[in-house]
Amino acid sequence: MNAPPRPSAFFDRKRRLAYYFAWASMGFLFLELSIGFFLEVTGRPRAAASLEGFRLLHRALNPDDADGSRLLSLDPDGRLAGPSLNFPDAASALLPEGRDTTVFFGTHAALVSDGRIARSVDLKQKWDVLASVADPGGPWIFGWIDDHVVARRRDQEAWGPELVLAKSGEVDQVVASRDGTAGPLVAWHERGKTQVKVALWNGATFVPGADFEIGAVENWDLLLSGGRQILVLYHRDDRSYKYVTLRLQCCPGCASPLEPRKVRFSEPLLLLGRKVTGLSAVAAGERLRLFVTRMSTVMTASLPLPALEPDPAASRLIPISSQSIWRHLAAGLAPFGLVFCSFSMIFLGFVLFRERARQSAGAAPVVGPPIADFLPRAMAFLLDHILLAPVMILTAEVLLPEGGLLDFEDPNFQQVALVCLGQSFLYYFLMEWRWGWTIGKRIIGLRVTGADGSRLTLRGALVRTLIRMIDAESIPMVLVGTAAILLTKRRQRLGDLAARTIVVQDLPE
């Protein structure tokens, strides 16, 4: 009885590689289920002063809770003063009263006492609460319905009748504030408009005030303090890497009018997810407390109210809560790694099946290293890009004020693209010239050689990598490189043809 053919070194290597990818797939799946569950995107902060300091409400979005919220208790310096409270629903406003806080969810509310939900309340109204403010005569809530901004006031435990403030198109933000005996002041922004409209309570009705022109600004807040209506906004054009710049201005008829100005706050250098997703401002004592949410972090800073200029010793944003860089990298790369390893196992299964069939048929061994086919090269290409992704993400975070490799509107985008191309060039050139492979090629079992199988020369590595900038570093050019590999007899892309190189299977001796 004939013994079965002994597996070749090529077969053994691919089988071991399939096991490695299987373990890697399980590892990436674990990361996706664990890290992805805890990774959140923060935004839309709403802050209010309380007896102990501040209450801060913000949205907390993650893959498992598409639109949740979190309530933070802060001390007077804006630091965490106790455990946070998570809500599974999207909260839109908060109202601190003594040691309790009422959190509004559309047409319902929840009373939070001693860090837990004491009871839920049905407001019995048809419009969502978008803002709220405390008042000695009874707190107010505000919203929008049927082309009108509306309000209700609470008397004892019952909410009063609906009061129409002004006619308005659909709004995307409403804010309210109060200062001493003045107010409340209500401000709102209509979708598609460039003005913030205001109305001030005079004791009997809400009187319209002067509009604020904000342009195409998404993040703003308006508060009443010292007889001044202070508008705080974040403009995308004011971005920089080291600083967050905010604009301040007063209404024309304010007491002690404030000339429009910009104030800037320094921030941590390495901060993944720099995009500003929300802004809230609160006057407390003699200081203006600011809260800024980023994609990954909630931050705070303060200004003295009389001058509204940052103190030299306090001119920086302090993180209140943030997620570590490794969590962002793991959560961002885990889905791509999982897909890559899964497809790699499928491909290796076909390779092993084909090699086993060839050996069983008694095919003659191939003389010399065989030319690498398209699929192994595609696997190595994707693996190299997955390995380079963290470096490029960090580069974008350093060079782009709000991070993100796809921020084409940023004036620094071309600079970031050139730096990333330079990193890619050095990686491929140095590794292929020195060893004949990159990490992706080494894992898959490929090597770059001269057309005659000789060691890759300096000229060959240089030409091959320069042409890579043309046929392998953008989606349209990748299609050109792919067509060249599929159509040429020796599976050569344009860089291989120009440098007279080939990619072979790196078989052990």
Order of alpha helices (4+ residues) and beta strands (2+ residues): alpha-beta-beta-beta-beta-beta-beta-beta-beta-beta-beta-beta-beta-beta-beta-beta-beta-beta-beta-beta-beta-beta-beta-beta-beta-beta-beta-alpha-alpha-alpha-alpha-beta-alpha-alpha-alpha-beta
